[in-house]
Amino acid sequence: MKIALLGYGKMGKEIEKIAHKRGHEIVIIIDKDNQDDIKSETFLSAQMAIEFTTPETAFDNISTCLLSSVPVVSGTTGWLSRYDEIKALCEKQQCAFFYASNYSLGVNIFFHINRELARIMEHYADYNVSMEEIHHIQKKDSPSGTAISLANDIISLISRKLLWINESNSKDDEIAINSIREGTVPGTHTVVYESEADIISIEHRAKNRKGLALGVIIAAEFLINKKGIYTMDDVLGISNK
Ligand SMILES: NC(=O)c1ccc[n+]([C@@H]2O[C@H](COP(=O)([O-])OP(=O)(O)OC[C@H]3O[C@@H](n4cnc5c(N)ncnc54)[C@H](O)[C@@H]3O)[C@@H](O)[C@H]2O)c1
């Protein structure tokens, strides 16, 4: 597959390595110093764009790809308030768009466990649920996109929780997400249910970025020749029902 890489930071570099290992060709790399190359013939020759840039630039990048009929796999976090606009544009252009707040297989299994646990805990109001996420100090957005996905899944399944807040203290109808930034931590997410009697917690701890980059390439391989909007649940065959 011919890939255009948008964003050549920590993720872009890791994705490049895995793409080569799996026999794909990176036809162009676009970063902040050559942004206009997104209009070049070489970019248009790509069968897939992979977008890992910044919360401020993702929306425009994804829109430009879709308007040029280049399917996009994106993992950039912090722009999802405009997700519905991208969805509408993708449908209008009859193109393909893949988004995951986290591309690792382990995290997507963790999402599934989180939903199953929330279904059970809906019936046990004595337990309060809170979350913690730990990432490296360069991470720009807070809480992490993965933490927001976990919290939104809980809110959709536990009727006593209506919203999340990015603070340690919360009201009864809020889920507190405590964000910690330290060292080079690639990503740790913990969901904690606490009653007066005990604590139930589930945790996912990434060891490095390899699982993320592999998931991105697997998503791109899945998306080729498809139209529409897809997520990791489609790749993994995990039902969200
Ligand atoms: N979904 C996931 O699985 C996942 C995993 C890791 C990181 N992320 C997210 O992906 C994004 C990138 O992460 P990272 O760790 O690689 O960050 P990074 O800061 O290392 O890299 C971002 C790169 O984008 C470049 N850039 C800025 N503006 C650009 C533009 N207009 N066009 C092209 N490139 C541009 C920057 O120069 C930089 O090289 C972040 O939002 C991060 O939260 C998501």
Ligand as a Chemical Component Dictionary entry (heavy atoms), coordinates in Angstrom:
data_LIG
# 
_chem_comp.id                   LIG 
_chem_comp.type                 NON-POLYMER 
_chem_comp.pdbx_formal_charge   0 
_chem_comp.three_letter_code    LIG 
# 
loop_
_chem_comp_atom.comp_id 
_chem_comp_atom.atom_id 
_chem_comp_atom.alt_atom_id 
_chem_comp_atom.type_symbol 
_chem_comp_atom.charge 
_chem_comp_atom.model_Cartn_x 
_chem_comp_atom.model_Cartn_y 
_chem_comp_atom.model_Cartn_z 
_chem_comp_atom.pdbx_ordinal 
LIG N1  N1  N 0  -4.730 7.201  18.917 1  
LIG C1  C1  C 0  -3.601 6.705  19.426 2  
LIG O1  O1  O 0  -3.430 5.476  19.548 3  
LIG C2  C2  C 0  -2.488 7.663  19.811 4  
LIG C3  C3  C 0  -1.275 7.191  20.296 5  
LIG C4  C4  C 0  -0.251 8.113  20.559 6  
LIG C5  C5  C 0  -0.471 9.461  20.342 7  
LIG N2  N2  N 1  -1.678 9.881  19.899 8  
LIG C6  C6  C 0  -1.943 11.281 19.574 9  
LIG O2  O2  O 0  -1.381 11.516 18.282 10 
LIG C7  C7  C 0  -0.898 12.858 18.179 11 
LIG C8  C8  C 0  0.577  12.839 17.807 12 
LIG O3  O3  O 0  1.307  12.175 18.821 13 
LIG P1  P1  P 0  2.903  12.150 18.807 14 
LIG O4  O4  O 0  3.280  11.502 20.100 15 
LIG O5  O5  O -1 3.438  11.589 17.531 16 
LIG O6  O6  O 0  3.207  13.728 18.867 17 
LIG P2  P2  P 0  4.520  14.503 18.416 18 
LIG O7  O7  O 0  4.433  15.853 19.022 19 
LIG O8  O8  O 0  5.737  13.664 18.695 20 
LIG O9  O9  O 0  4.363  14.612 16.810 21 
LIG C9  C9  C 0  3.441  15.455 16.173 22 
LIG C10 C10 C 0  4.078  15.878 14.841 23 
LIG O10 O10 O 0  3.112  16.593 14.044 24 
LIG C11 C11 C 0  3.818  17.620 13.378 25 
LIG N3  N3  N 0  2.894  18.650 12.861 26 
LIG C12 C12 C 0  2.433  19.774 13.467 27 
LIG N4  N4  N 0  1.598  20.447 12.636 28 
LIG C13 C13 C 0  1.532  19.717 11.494 29 
LIG C14 C14 C 0  0.819  19.882 10.278 30 
LIG N5  N5  N 0  0.006  20.915 10.048 31 
LIG N6  N6  N 0  0.975  18.932 9.314  32 
LIG C15 C15 C 0  1.769  17.871 9.511  33 
LIG N7  N7  N 0  2.477  17.665 10.657 34 
LIG C16 C16 C 0  2.347  18.582 11.626 35 
LIG C17 C17 C 0  4.791  18.141 14.441 36 
LIG O11 O11 O 0  5.838  18.920 13.872 37 
LIG C18 C18 C 0  5.281  16.805 15.028 38 
LIG O12 O12 O 0  6.397  16.288 14.309 39 
LIG C19 C19 C 0  -1.232 13.492 19.539 40 
LIG O13 O13 O 0  -2.498 14.128 19.463 41 
LIG C20 C20 C 0  -1.311 12.301 20.490 42 
LIG O14 O14 O 0  -2.136 12.549 21.620 43 
LIG C21 C21 C 0  -2.684 9.018  19.633 44 
# 
loop_
_chem_comp_bond.comp_id 
_chem_comp_bond.atom_id_1 
_chem_comp_bond.atom_id_2 
_chem_comp_bond.value_order 
_chem_comp_bond.pdbx_ordinal 
LIG N1  C1  SING 1  
LIG C1  O1  DOUB 2  
LIG C1  C2  SING 3  
LIG C2  C3  SING 4  
LIG C2  C21 DOUB 5  
LIG C3  C4  DOUB 6  
LIG C4  C5  SING 7  
LIG C5  N2  DOUB 8  
LIG N2  C6  SING 9  
LIG N2  C21 SING 10 
LIG C6  O2  SING 11 
LIG C6  C20 SING 12 
LIG O2  C7  SING 13 
LIG C7  C8  SING 14 
LIG C7  C19 SING 15 
LIG C8  O3  SING 16 
LIG O3  P1  SING 17 
LIG P1  O4  DOUB 18 
LIG P1  O5  SING 19 
LIG P1  O6  SING 20 
LIG O6  P2  SING 21 
LIG P2  O7  DOUB 22 
LIG P2  O8  SING 23 
LIG P2  O9  SING 24 
LIG O9  C9  SING 25 
LIG C9  C10 SING 26 
LIG C10 O10 SING 27 
LIG C10 C18 SING 28 
LIG O10 C11 SING 29 
LIG C11 N3  SING 30 
LIG C11 C17 SING 31 
LIG N3  C12 SING 32 
LIG N3  C16 SING 33 
LIG C12 N4  DOUB 34 
LIG N4  C13 SING 35 
LIG C13 C14 SING 36 
LIG C13 C16 DOUB 37 
LIG C14 N5  SING 38 
LIG C14 N6  DOUB 39 
LIG N6  C15 SING 40 
LIG C15 N7  DOUB 41 
LIG N7  C16 SING 42 
LIG C17 O11 SING 43 
LIG C17 C18 SING 44 
LIG C18 O12 SING 45 
LIG C19 O13 SING 46 
LIG C19 C20 SING 47 
LIG C20 O14 SING 48 
# 
